[in-house]
Amino acid sequence: APQRSLQTLDNTLSLFAATSVTSIFQNMVPALRPFCDGSTSCWRAIGSSCRPCNLFRPFGSETKAHRRSEAGQHHQQQGPHHRPHQQQQQQQQAQHAEPTHHPRPVHRGILNVGGELGRKRGLHFETHEKPGCLQNAGFIWTHGLTSSMKDEAIGGWPFSGVVEIGSVMPLTRYDARGHGSSDEGCAEGYTWPALGKDLVKMRKAWKKEKMFIGGTSMGAAASLYAALEEPSAFHGLILASPPTCYEQRQKFVPMYLENVENSRAGGLEEAMRVAAARTRPPIFMASEKGRRLFEVGWSTKMAMGLKRYCDTLEGAALSDLPPKDQLKTIELPTLILAWKTDVQHPVETAKMLHATLPNSELHIASTYEEIEDFPRLMTDFLRRCTE
């Protein structure tokens, strides 16, 4: 009997070693399906979408670029036997690595949100949560224009600490369409109302009793449109660094279109050169982390590629916040976070939203250190909303 047991164990280990990542997820960890209807038929081979719900593709179905990235990270962890040039490359990459406080996600996946002309669109997401957090609630965070999950994590925009929300409730962040690892669309698909619809689809796929949403800049605008589309589906909003709007925004539309023209004529290098010549927000220039935002952020923009970069800017040029009479109907508890001296994320927009949204509170940062305190304000707000 012991010999048969050992043989069975040996066969099991051999089978485990030969099984793909996707098969393991199919058969062994159905609990890791935060965006699935619970059916094992949702877990299919690499490259397939979810059936019957047609929403979710498992962790094993990342793009080749994603797998190369994971392989690169594994290579960096090989140890001190690296050759000298590998050690130098590892040191250079460490300068842009995720902050040490940035935890690894609990779940990763791809959500199919549909697309133009019936083409499927996959949004890469990851979920963070800490032991003891509320399981009947969830928060979805949306990044800003030309940003991504990775961009925020490595310091391209000052919201790497948003993952701390996972101490209160599960947090899902994702790459908006055309950004990061998510599939691309067209300019009309990058407008704020369209991104709000994507956010609603994510909410429907993630079955939580109490749902909260929020984001920065473009992500804040998308959250407002999602709240208007399904006002009874959400329990609270976080609007961080809301963008320009209305008359003030019309002054920036030519800048977006000029960036597109410069990029298509001279490439993204020319667009970066033009952007570098513009005045940056003084609140960023007063600290080392703030000054690094430009260089780190542009590494993300370069990775987008010319077409996606231009299409997202054209989508931004077509976008504006909802009219004030619609905003007044949003009665959700709302936290508004803004900072001074940034013309593309003006305090005036934050103050307008605070005056218009009937159940809102406003915090305005005067220093970069106060911006870094925003994650604490977010977690405190969500705790109060769930008490």
C-alpha positions as CSV (number, residue, x, y, z in Angstrom):
1,A,0.0,0.0,0.0
2,P,2.8,2.5,0.8
3,Q,4.4,1.7,-2.5
4,R,1.1,2.3,-4.4
5,S,0.7,5.6,-2.6
6,L,4.2,6.7,-3.5
7,Q,3.6,5.7,-7.1
8,T,0.3,7.7,-7.1
9,L,2.1,10.7,-5.7
10,D,4.9,10.4,-8.2
11,N,2.4,10.2,-11.1
12,T,0.5,13.2,-9.7
13,L,3.7,15.3,-9.5
14,S,4.6,14.3,-13.0
15,L,1.2,15.3,-14.3
16,F,1.4,18.6,-12.4
17,A,4.8,19.4,-13.9
18,A,3.5,18.8,-17.4
19,T,0.3,20.8,-17.0
20,S,0.1,24.3,-18.4
21,V,-0.6,27.3,-16.2
22,T,-4.0,27.7,-17.7
23,S,-4.9,24.0,-17.0
24,I,-3.8,24.4,-13.4
25,F,-6.1,27.3,-13.0
26,Q,-8.9,25.4,-14.8
27,N,-8.9,22.4,-12.5
28,M,-7.3,23.4,-9.2
29,V,-8.1,27.0,-8.2
30,P,-11.6,28.1,-9.3
31,A,-11.6,30.5,-6.3
32,L,-9.3,32.8,-8.2
33,R,-12.0,33.9,-10.6
34,P,-13.1,37.3,-9.3
35,F,-14.7,38.3,-12.6
36,C,-16.4,34.9,-13.5
37,D,-19.8,33.5,-13.0
38,G,-18.4,30.5,-11.2
39,S,-18.7,28.1,-14.1
40,T,-15.7,25.9,-14.8
41,S,-16.5,26.2,-18.5
42,C,-15.3,29.8,-18.2
43,W,-11.7,28.5,-17.9
44,R,-10.5,27.7,-21.4
45,A,-7.3,27.4,-23.4
46,I,-4.9,30.2,-24.0
47,G,-6.3,32.9,-26.3
48,S,-10.0,31.9,-25.7
49,S,-12.6,34.1,-24.2
50,C,-14.9,33.0,-21.4
51,R,-17.9,30.8,-22.1
52,P,-20.7,31.0,-21.5
53,C,-20.4,34.4,-19.9
54,N,-17.8,35.5,-22.6
55,L,-16.2,37.9,-20.2
56,F,-13.0,36.6,-18.6
57,R,-9.8,35.0,-19.8
58,P,-7.5,33.5,-17.1
59,F,-4.1,34.4,-16.0
60,G,-2.5,32.0,-18.5
61,S,-3.9,33.9,-21.5
62,E,-1.8,37.0,-21.2
63,T,-0.2,38.3,-24.4
64,K,3.2,37.2,-25.5
65,A,4.6,40.6,-24.4
66,H,3.2,39.9,-20.9
67,R,4.8,36.5,-20.8
68,R,8.1,37.9,-22.0
69,S,7.9,40.5,-19.2
70,E,7.2,37.8,-16.6
71,A,10.1,35.8,-18.0
72,G,12.3,38.9,-17.7
73,Q,11.4,39.4,-14.1
74,H,12.2,35.7,-13.4
75,H,15.6,36.1,-15.1
76,Q,16.4,39.1,-12.8
77,Q,15.8,36.9,-9.8
78,Q,18.3,34.2,-10.8
79,G,20.9,35.4,-8.3
80,P,24.6,36.5,-8.1
81,H,25.7,34.1,-10.8
82,H,24.6,36.6,-13.5
83,R,27.3,37.8,-15.9
84,P,28.5,41.4,-15.3
85,H,26.4,42.9,-18.1
86,Q,23.3,41.2,-16.7
87,Q,24.1,42.7,-13.3
88,Q,24.4,46.1,-14.8
89,Q,21.1,45.7,-16.6
90,Q,19.4,44.5,-13.4
91,Q,20.7,47.6,-11.6
92,Q,19.4,49.9,-14.3
93,Q,16.0,48.2,-14.2
94,A,15.9,48.5,-10.4
95,Q,15.9,52.2,-10.7
96,H,12.5,52.0,-12.3
97,A,11.2,49.1,-10.3
98,E,7.9,49.1,-8.4
99,P,8.2,50.7,-4.9
100,T,8.9,48.2,-2.2
101,H,5.6,48.9,-0.5
102,H,3.7,48.0,-3.7
103,P,2.4,44.4,-3.1
104,R,2.0,41.8,-5.7
105,P,-1.6,41.4,-6.9
106,V,-3.8,38.5,-5.6
107,H,-5.5,38.0,-9.0
108,R,-4.7,38.9,-12.6
109,G,-6.9,38.4,-15.7
110,I,-8.4,39.8,-18.8
111,L,-12.0,41.1,-19.1
112,N,-13.6,41.0,-22.5
113,V,-15.7,44.2,-22.8
114,G,-16.6,43.9,-26.5
115,G,-15.6,46.4,-29.2
116,E,-16.4,48.2,-32.4
117,L,-17.8,46.1,-35.2
118,G,-18.1,43.1,-32.8
119,R,-14.4,42.9,-32.2
120,K,-13.5,41.7,-28.8
121,R,-11.6,44.1,-26.4
122,G,-9.7,42.7,-23.5
123,L,-8.9,44.8,-20.4
124,H,-6.0,43.5,-18.3
125,F,-6.7,43.8,-14.6
126,E,-5.3,42.9,-11.3
127,T,-6.9,42.7,-7.8
128,H,-5.2,43.5,-4.5
129,E,-6.5,42.7,-1.1
130,K,-5.1,42.1,2.4
131,P,-6.2,39.6,5.0
132,G,-9.1,40.8,7.0
133,C,-10.5,43.2,4.5
134,L,-14.2,43.4,3.7
135,Q,-15.3,40.7,1.2
136,N,-18.8,42.1,0.5
137,A,-17.3,45.3,-1.0
138,G,-15.0,46.2,-3.8
139,F,-13.3,49.2,-5.3
140,I,-12.4,49.7,-9.0
141,W,-9.6,52.3,-9.8
142,T,-9.1,53.8,-13.3
143,H,-5.8,55.5,-14.2
144,G,-5.3,58.7,-16.2
145,L,-4.7,59.4,-19.9
146,T,-1.6,57.6,-21.4
147,S,-0.9,56.0,-18.0
148,S,-1.3,52.4,-16.9
149,M,-1.1,50.1,-13.9
150,K,2.6,49.8,-14.4
151,D,3.1,53.5,-14.9
152,E,1.5,54.3,-11.6
153,A,3.4,51.5,-9.8
154,I,6.9,52.7,-11.0
155,G,6.2,56.4,-10.2
156,G,4.9,57.8,-13.5
157,W,1.9,59.3,-11.7
158,P,1.5,59.9,-8.0
159,F,-0.9,57.1,-7.2
160,S,1.2,54.0,-6.5
161,G,-0.2,54.0,-3.0
162,V,-3.7,53.4,-4.2
163,V,-3.2,49.6,-3.6
164,E,-3.4,50.4,0.1
165,I,-7.2,50.4,-0.4
166,G,-6.8,46.6,-0.4
167,S,-6.5,46.9,3.4
168,V,-10.1,48.0,3.5
169,M,-11.7,46.1,0.7
170,P,-10.6,44.2,-2.5
171,L,-9.2,46.7,-5.0
172,T,-9.2,46.1,-8.8
173,R,-7.1,48.3,-11.1
174,Y,-6.9,47.8,-14.8
175,D,-5.3,49.1,-18.0
176,A,-8.0,51.1,-19.9
177,R,-8.5,50.2,-23.5
178,G,-5.5,51.3,-25.6
179,H,-3.3,51.7,-22.5
180,G,-0.7,49.4,-20.9
181,S,-1.4,45.7,-21.8
182,S,-5.0,46.1,-22.8
183,D,-6.3,45.8,-26.4
184,E,-6.5,48.9,-28.5
185,G,-9.6,50.5,-30.0
186,C,-10.2,53.7,-32.0
187,A,-10.4,57.4,-31.0
188,E,-14.2,57.2,-30.3
189,G,-13.6,54.2,-28.0
190,Y,-11.3,56.3,-25.9
191,T,-13.8,59.1,-25.1
192,W,-14.8,59.4,-21.4
193,P,-18.4,58.2,-21.9
194,A,-17.0,55.0,-23.7
195,L,-14.5,54.4,-20.9
196,G,-17.4,54.8,-18.4
197,K,-19.2,52.0,-20.2
198,D,-16.2,49.8,-19.8
199,L,-16.2,50.6,-16.1
200,V,-19.8,49.6,-15.8
201,K,-19.0,46.3,-17.5
202,M,-16.3,45.6,-15.0
203,R,-18.7,46.4,-12.2
204,K,-21.2,43.9,-13.6
205,A,-18.6,41.2,-14.0
206,W,-17.3,41.6,-10.4
207,K,-20.1,40.5,-8.2
208,K,-19.8,42.5,-5.0
209,E,-22.6,43.7,-2.7
210,K,-21.2,47.2,-2.2
211,M,-19.3,48.7,-5.2
212,F,-17.1,51.8,-5.1
213,I,-15.3,53.4,-8.1
214,G,-12.8,56.1,-8.7
215,G,-9.8,57.3,-10.6
216,T,-7.5,60.1,-11.5
217,S,-7.9,62.6,-14.3
218,M,-9.4,60.6,-17.2
219,G,-10.3,57.9,-14.7
220,A,-12.2,60.4,-12.6
221,A,-14.2,61.4,-15.6
222,A,-14.9,57.8,-16.6
223,S,-16.1,57.2,-13.0
224,L,-18.6,60.1,-13.2
225,Y,-20.1,58.7,-16.5
226,A,-20.3,55.2,-14.9
227,A,-22.1,56.6,-11.9
228,L,-24.6,58.4,-14.2
229,E,-25.2,55.3,-16.2
230,E,-25.9,53.1,-13.1
231,P,-26.6,55.4,-10.2
232,S,-28.0,52.7,-7.9
233,A,-25.1,50.2,-8.5
234,F,-22.5,52.2,-6.6
235,H,-22.0,53.2,-3.0
236,G,-19.3,55.9,-3.4
237,L,-16.9,57.8,-5.7
238,I,-13.3,59.0,-5.5
239,L,-12.4,61.7,-8.0
240,A,-8.6,62.4,-7.9
241,S,-7.1,65.3,-9.9
242,P,-10.2,65.8,-12.0
243,P,-9.3,67.2,-15.5
244,T,-10.3,70.5,-17.2
245,C,-13.9,70.8,-18.3
246,Y,-16.3,73.0,-20.2
247,E,-15.0,76.4,-21.4
248,Q,-11.6,75.8,-19.9
249,R,-11.2,72.5,-21.6
250,Q,-11.8,73.9,-25.0
251,K,-8.6,75.9,-24.6
252,F,-6.7,72.6,-24.3
253,V,-8.3,70.8,-27.3
254,P,-5.8,72.5,-29.7
255,M,-2.9,71.3,-27.6
256,Y,-4.1,67.7,-27.8
257,L,-4.5,67.9,-31.6
258,E,-1.1,69.7,-31.9
259,N,0.5,66.8,-29.9
260,V,-1.1,64.3,-32.3
261,E,0.2,66.3,-35.3
262,N,3.7,66.5,-33.9
263,S,3.8,62.9,-33.1
264,R,2.7,61.7,-36.5
265,A,5.1,64.0,-38.2
266,G,8.2,63.4,-36.0
267,G,7.4,60.4,-33.9
268,L,7.0,60.1,-30.1
269,E,10.5,61.5,-29.6
270,E,9.4,64.8,-31.1
271,A,6.3,64.8,-29.0
272,M,8.4,64.3,-25.9
273,R,10.8,67.1,-26.9
274,V,7.9,69.5,-27.3
275,A,6.4,68.4,-24.0
276,A,9.7,68.9,-22.2
277,A,9.8,72.5,-23.3
278,R,6.4,73.3,-21.6
279,T,6.2,74.5,-18.0
280,R,5.5,71.7,-15.6
281,P,3.4,72.1,-12.5
282,P,5.4,73.8,-9.7
283,I,4.0,71.4,-7.1
284,F,5.8,68.6,-8.9
285,M,9.0,70.5,-9.5
286,A,9.5,71.1,-5.8
287,S,10.3,67.5,-5.0
288,E,12.6,64.8,-6.5
289,K,9.7,62.3,-6.9
290,G,7.6,65.0,-8.6
291,R,10.4,65.9,-11.0
292,R,10.8,62.2,-11.9
293,L,7.1,62.0,-13.0
294,F,8.0,63.4,-16.5
295,E,10.7,60.9,-17.4
296,V,9.0,57.9,-15.9
297,G,5.7,58.9,-17.4
298,W,7.2,59.3,-20.9
299,S,8.7,55.8,-20.8
300,T,5.1,54.6,-20.5
301,K,4.0,56.8,-23.4
302,M,6.8,55.5,-25.6
303,A,5.7,51.9,-24.8
304,M,2.2,52.7,-26.1
305,G,3.4,53.1,-29.6
306,L,2.5,55.9,-32.0
307,K,-1.0,54.8,-33.0
308,R,-2.3,54.2,-29.6
309,Y,-0.8,57.4,-28.2
310,C,-2.4,59.5,-31.0
311,D,-5.7,57.7,-30.8
312,T,-6.0,58.2,-27.0
313,L,-5.2,61.9,-27.4
314,E,-7.9,62.3,-30.1
315,G,-10.3,60.6,-27.7
316,A,-9.5,63.1,-25.0
317,A,-10.0,66.0,-27.4
318,L,-13.5,64.6,-28.1
319,S,-14.3,64.4,-24.4
320,D,-15.7,66.6,-21.6
321,L,-17.3,66.2,-18.2
322,P,-21.1,65.6,-18.0
323,P,-23.3,68.8,-17.9
324,K,-23.8,70.2,-14.4
325,D,-27.5,69.4,-14.4
326,Q,-26.6,65.7,-14.7
327,L,-23.8,65.9,-12.1
328,K,-26.3,67.3,-9.6
329,T,-28.2,64.0,-9.7
330,I,-25.2,62.0,-8.4
331,E,-26.0,61.7,-4.7
332,L,-23.3,59.2,-3.8
333,P,-20.8,60.0,-1.1
334,T,-17.9,61.5,-3.1
335,L,-14.3,62.2,-2.1
336,I,-12.6,64.9,-4.4
337,L,-8.8,65.2,-4.3
338,A,-6.9,67.9,-6.1
339,W,-3.6,69.7,-6.0
340,K,-2.5,73.3,-6.8
341,T,-0.6,74.8,-9.7
342,D,-1.5,72.1,-12.4
343,V,-3.3,73.8,-15.3
344,Q,-4.4,70.4,-16.8
345,H,-5.9,69.3,-13.5
346,P,-7.1,72.7,-12.1
347,V,-8.4,73.3,-8.7
348,E,-11.3,75.1,-10.3
349,T,-12.7,71.8,-11.6
350,A,-12.4,70.2,-8.2
351,K,-14.2,73.2,-6.6
352,M,-16.9,73.1,-9.3
353,L,-17.5,69.4,-8.6
354,H,-17.6,70.0,-4.9
355,A,-20.2,72.7,-5.3
356,T,-22.3,70.6,-7.7
357,L,-22.2,67.1,-6.2
358,P,-24.6,67.2,-3.3
359,N,-22.7,64.7,-1.0
360,S,-19.1,65.5,-1.6
361,E,-16.0,66.5,0.4
362,L,-12.9,68.2,-1.0
363,H,-9.2,68.1,-0.1
364,I,-6.6,70.3,-1.9
365,A,-2.9,69.5,-1.6
366,S,-0.4,72.4,-1.5
367,T,2.8,70.2,-1.5
368,Y,3.9,67.0,-3.1
369,E,4.1,65.5,0.4
370,E,0.3,66.2,0.8
371,I,-0.3,64.4,-2.5
372,E,1.4,61.4,-1.1
373,D,-1.1,61.4,1.7
374,F,-4.0,60.9,-0.7
375,P,-4.1,57.1,-0.3
376,R,-4.7,57.5,3.4
377,L,-7.5,59.9,2.7
378,M,-9.0,57.3,0.3
379,T,-8.8,54.5,2.8
380,D,-10.3,56.6,5.6
381,F,-13.2,57.7,3.3
382,L,-14.0,54.1,2.3
383,R,-13.9,52.9,5.9
384,R,-16.4,55.6,6.8
385,C,-18.6,54.6,3.8
386,T,-18.7,51.0,4.9
387,E,-19.2,51.5,8.7
